[in-house]
Amino acid sequence: LFRSGYRRSMGAYVDTAFHIPVFEGASMGPDIGLYTNRGLMLGPVANYNVTSGNDTAVGYLKSGYIYDYGNRFTDILDNPVPPNRAFAEWRHNQQIGDDFTFDGDINWSTDSEVIRDFHSKEFVPIQEPDNFFEANYTGSNYFASMFARFQPDAFYPVQQRTPEIRFDLVPTEIGGGLYVRFDAGVAHLEEVPPEGGSFLEADRFDAFFGVTRPFSYKGIFDVTPVLGGRYTEYSHTEGASESSGGSRTLGEMG
């Protein structure tokens, strides 16, 4: 990787990354960026694409640190941008056997503008990066998963799930042409507004059960009656108007 050019805010710059193989399918090294109006940015980078039998792991790491002596202005919350600036991004995808997957995307930075200032092409398509881990097990007719979304910095509003555990049964025939659908999940939810305001927190239980019975007339007319219900309950709430939580029940017929 090699980039060079000139921007009014950055001055003349050159940015290059060195990838040194460490073992088969993986490399790492330094990323060095020199900006005449800002200083020297330095951080480790890595790439990996490793296969072992039916198991695979693919991902990358990017990072950088700079003591920025240029004009830094303010961040998205109108706070002064500090001179010590850094960022790190780790993206990971892993397949274990035929049934288990693990995915993660971690983005951390000292201020909301560091990617915009030093890696503008990456900032334009993703201005509020996500942070999550997800593990998923695939059974013969179901999925069992754990999902976590979190907020490593305080620049963007994030409904955190720490974590959410789910079970999803795909439409399954139980005899007589009937198919059942079922899913259930429990989650701990948190939200810290970046511009102040009430801290929000709740535990949520959610479940759905439904039955369908497809009918077909000579392959030219199809109808599928549907009957189902959903129950959702919030408890241990904080910051809401109803501190004791609440619940709702929904029916489906058609």
Secondary structure, 3 states (H helix, E strand, C coil): CEEEEEECCCEEEEEEECCEEEECCEEEEEEEEEECCCEEEEEEEEEEEEEECCEEEEEEEEEEEEECCCCCCECCCCCECCCEEEEEEEEEEEEECCCEEEEEEEEEECCCCHHHHHCHHHHCCCCCCCCEEEEEEECCCEEEEEEEECCCCCCCCCCEEEEEEEEEEEEEEEECCEEEEEEEEEEEEEECCCCCCCCEEEEEEEEEEEEECCEEECCCEEECCEEEEEEEEEEEEECCCCCCCEEEEEEEEC
